[in-house]
Amino acid sequence: MKEHWQKTLCQQLAGDCLPNEPLAALTTWKVGGCAELLVRPRHEQDLSLLAEVIRDHELPWWVLGGGSNVLISERGVAGIVIQMSGFDAITSLAENRLRVGAGCSLARLVRYGVEHGQQGLEALAGVPGTVGGAIVGNAGAGGQEIGERVENVSVWTPSQREAFQCWSRQECRFAYRHSALSSDHVVVAATLKLLPADAVEMRQRMEQALAHRRQAHAVGGPNAGSVFKNPPAGQAWKLIDQCGLRGMKVGNAQVSPQHANFIINTGGATAEEIYQLIHDVQSTVARHTGVVLEPEVRMIGSFGEEHEI
Ligand SMILES: Cc1cc2nc3c(=O)[nH]c(=O)nc-3n(C[C@H](O)[C@H](O)[C@H](O)COP(=O)(O)OP(=O)(O)OC[C@H]3O[C@@H](n4cnc5c(N)ncnc54)[C@H](O)[C@@H]3O)c2cc1C
């Protein structure tokens, strides 16, 4: 049966179709197992074929963007892992609006806006990942969030027969590192509304953001940025620091000595070691301060039930 659906996809998809593909190199933590099948659809017909196969065989599926906010289990990911890298075009529309594909890197989008004298995303310079991942998690930095710039999002829901929909910004319900887009939805593209601005000034702001990041994020190893969201009152790094957890290790995973809300892979860490460390930090902070930190990174695959985060 398995061979049958894999064969159908690999024969008929225009994009890449890679059975048993290692995912670690596609993440910023550089850990994790294989995808049963990794696909990179190239156009809407590919998406329709994928949806048909997913529905007919009731297959699990998951979307991987730039891998900068995920922890993938060493046991790998069952079913189909979809990368939207083939959907990466940027088109200028009237009145400082841009249409951008989900697979476009956020870095390229930010640069495009700056070069065209458009304001609204320049503070996000240096945030890794794709536009799709940024929209789903409402990525933000330096007082800007991508959700503020979204006019609408093209959403593909493989499980539904009416699979393609257009969501307004209101329907996306953006909040701090959150949107209403769930694991049932795939961002295909979005229309963003930027503001007219001076290109030289925008370039300066972008350079400042990049310089700040080079200094603040020099944490000494592969990482996934902030592991925990900031709680409603206070900052996650301060609570972690207050509990004396800076530098704490599980195997080759370590709470960064430079930035207490980052966990680094010091070399050869496993996803399970990182998971265990996230769990230990979360439970220690809860015990000492009463605050249960919510992970910002998303856990993919199974990690054992004894230490649920
Ligand atoms: C050094 C470093 C610094 C960082 N700094 C910041 C920061 O300042 N601000 C900030 O907000 N984040 C920051 N991050 C976190 C991360 O870069 C962002 O969350 C980013 O937007 C994730 O995008 P991605 O494409 O890598 O998503 P992934 O990590 O691949 O995926 C994240 C989630 O989004 C989903 N997803 C991805 N693409 C799609 C799609 N097309 N459709 C539907 N779902 C999708 C995935 O299924 C997953 O659930 C940082 C990370 C690192 C490593």
The ligand as an SDF file (V2000), in Angstrom:
LIG
                    3D

 53 58  0  0  0  0  0  0  0  0999 V2000
   18.9980   32.6090   15.4070 C   0  0  0  0  0  0  0  0  0  0  0  0
   17.4920   32.7050   15.3900 C   0  0  0  0  0  0  0  0  0  0  0  0
   16.8860   33.9140   15.6810 C   0  0  0  0  0  0  0  0  0  0  0  0
   15.4930   34.0340   15.6680 C   0  0  0  0  0  0  0  0  0  0  0  0
   14.9330   35.2430   15.9420 N   0  0  0  0  0  0  0  0  0  0  0  0
   13.5850   35.3800   15.8980 C   0  0  0  0  0  0  0  0  0  0  0  0
   12.9720   36.6540   16.1450 C   0  0  0  0  0  0  0  0  0  0  0  0
   13.6330   37.6550   16.3910 O   0  0  0  0  0  0  0  0  0  0  0  0
   11.6200   36.7270   16.0820 N   0  0  0  0  0  0  0  0  0  0  0  0
   10.8370   35.6430   15.7920 C   0  0  0  0  0  0  0  0  0  0  0  0
    9.6080   35.7760   15.7310 O   0  0  0  0  0  0  0  0  0  0  0  0
   11.3900   34.4270   15.5630 N   0  0  0  0  0  0  0  0  0  0  0  0
   12.7320   34.2730   15.6100 C   0  0  0  0  0  0  0  0  0  0  0  0
   13.2970   33.0390   15.3760 N   0  0  0  0  0  0  0  0  0  0  0  0
   12.4380   31.8700   15.1650 C   0  0  0  0  0  0  0  0  0  0  0  0
   12.1340   31.5680   13.6850 C   0  0  0  0  0  0  0  0  0  0  0  0
   13.1080   32.1020   12.8410 O   0  0  0  0  0  0  0  0  0  0  0  0
   10.7720   32.1150   13.2730 C   0  0  0  0  0  0  0  0  0  0  0  0
    9.7710   31.5630   14.0810 O   0  0  0  0  0  0  0  0  0  0  0  0
   10.4660   31.7980   11.7960 C   0  0  0  0  0  0  0  0  0  0  0  0
    9.4020   32.6190   11.3820 O   0  0  0  0  0  0  0  0  0  0  0  0
   10.1210   30.3340   11.5340 C   0  0  0  0  0  0  0  0  0  0  0  0
   10.0040   30.1560   10.1320 O   0  0  0  0  0  0  0  0  0  0  0  0
   10.4470   28.7950    9.4170 P   0  0  0  0  0  0  0  0  0  0  0  0
   10.1470   28.9310    7.9780 O   0  0  0  0  0  0  0  0  0  0  0  0
   11.8440   28.4460    9.7700 O   0  0  0  0  0  0  0  0  0  0  0  0
    9.4250   27.7720   10.0760 O   0  0  0  0  0  0  0  0  0  0  0  0
    9.7030   26.2710   10.5570 P   0  0  0  0  0  0  0  0  0  0  0  0
   10.6270   26.3120   11.7200 O   0  0  0  0  0  0  0  0  0  0  0  0
   10.0710   25.4100    9.4290 O   0  0  0  0  0  0  0  0  0  0  0  0
    8.2410   25.8820   11.0460 O   0  0  0  0  0  0  0  0  0  0  0  0
    7.6570   26.5190   12.1550 C   0  0  0  0  0  0  0  0  0  0  0  0
    6.1650   26.1720   12.1750 C   0  0  0  0  0  0  0  0  0  0  0  0
    5.5440   26.7890   11.0580 O   0  0  0  0  0  0  0  0  0  0  0  0
    4.8950   25.8110   10.2510 C   0  0  0  0  0  0  0  0  0  0  0  0
    5.0360   26.2270    8.8450 N   0  0  0  0  0  0  0  0  0  0  0  0
    6.1610   26.5570    8.1760 C   0  0  0  0  0  0  0  0  0  0  0  0
    5.8620   26.9200    6.9120 N   0  0  0  0  0  0  0  0  0  0  0  0
    4.5150   26.8080    6.7860 C   0  0  0  0  0  0  0  0  0  0  0  0
    3.5830   27.0200    5.7270 C   0  0  0  0  0  0  0  0  0  0  0  0
    3.9550   27.4250    4.5060 N   0  0  0  0  0  0  0  0  0  0  0  0
    2.2670   26.7880    5.9650 N   0  0  0  0  0  0  0  0  0  0  0  0
    1.8430   26.3620    7.1830 C   0  0  0  0  0  0  0  0  0  0  0  0
    2.6680   26.1290    8.2150 N   0  0  0  0  0  0  0  0  0  0  0  0
    3.9900   26.3620    8.0190 C   0  0  0  0  0  0  0  0  0  0  0  0
    5.5890   24.4950   10.5510 C   0  0  0  0  0  0  0  0  0  0  0  0
    4.7370   23.3950   10.2940 O   0  0  0  0  0  0  0  0  0  0  0  0
    5.9010   24.6690   12.0320 C   0  0  0  0  0  0  0  0  0  0  0  0
    4.7760   24.3440   12.8070 O   0  0  0  0  0  0  0  0  0  0  0  0
   14.6910   32.9020   15.3780 C   0  0  0  0  0  0  0  0  0  0  0  0
   15.3080   31.6770   15.0710 C   0  0  0  0  0  0  0  0  0  0  0  0
   16.6980   31.5790   15.0720 C   0  0  0  0  0  0  0  0  0  0  0  0
   17.3460   30.2710   14.7230 C   0  0  0  0  0  0  0  0  0  0  0  0
  1  2  1  0
  2  3  1  0
  2 52  2  0
  3  4  2  0
  4  5  1  0
  4 50  1  0
  5  6  2  0
  6  7  1  0
  6 13  1  0
  7  8  2  0
  7  9  1  0
  9 10  1  0
 10 11  2  0
 10 12  1  0
 12 13  2  0
 13 14  1  0
 14 15  1  0
 14 50  1  0
 15 16  1  0
 16 17  1  0
 16 18  1  0
 18 19  1  0
 18 20  1  0
 20 21  1  0
 20 22  1  0
 22 23  1  0
 23 24  1  0
 24 25  2  0
 24 26  1  0
 24 27  1  0
 27 28  1  0
 28 29  2  0
 28 30  1  0
 28 31  1  0
 31 32  1  0
 32 33  1  0
 33 34  1  0
 33 48  1  0
 34 35  1  0
 35 36  1  0
 35 46  1  0
 36 37  1  0
 36 45  1  0
 37 38  2  0
 38 39  1  0
 39 40  1  0
 39 45  2  0
 40 41  1  0
 40 42  2  0
 42 43  1  0
 43 44  2  0
 44 45  1  0
 46 47  1  0
 46 48  1  0
 48 49  1  0
 50 51  2  0
 51 52  1  0
 52 53  1  0
M  END
$$$$
